[in-house]
Amino acid sequence: MAGKLSGLLGYIAFDLGNELLARAYCNEAIRRLSQIGERHRPADQHSSMSA
């Protein structure tokens, strides 16, 4: 849940124009999702950061 919330906050921060905060949230999402064994979610998060 925390990983998904961090990813959502990353999207919101990016939409509001704060790329540094967005990157921090997305990195946190990747870290948390990797910890719980979500194999595909971190890759999804990386691809969304490049948009």
N, C-alpha and C positions, 0 to 999 in steps of 0.2 A: 504494500500500500504506500509506504513512504517513497519508494522509487518512482511509482507512477505519479504521486503528488509532486515530487521534485521535477519530473518531466513536464507536468502541466504548468508549474510555476515558471519553468524555463521558457515555454511557449509564450506565456503571458508577458514575461519580462522582455522577450524579443519583440513581440508585437508593440510594446510600449516604447521601444527604441533603446532599451538598456542592454546592449549586447554583452557587456562584461558580466552583469548579473545573470543573464540568460545562460551564458557559458558555465558559470558556477553551478547553477541549478541543474543543468544538463549533465555536467560531470558528476554531480552528486547522485543523480538518477542512475547513471551508468554504474557507479560504484555500488550503489545499493542493490540494483538488479543483478549485478554480477555476484554479489554475496549470497543471494538466495537461489542462484542457479538458473536464472532466466537466461537462456542461451541466445534467443533471438531479439529480445528487447534492447540490449545495449547496442546492437547493430542498427536497430530502428532509430534509436536516440542519436547515434552518430550521423545517420543520413539526414535526420531532421535538422541537425545543427548546420549542415552545409547549405540549406535552403535560404 
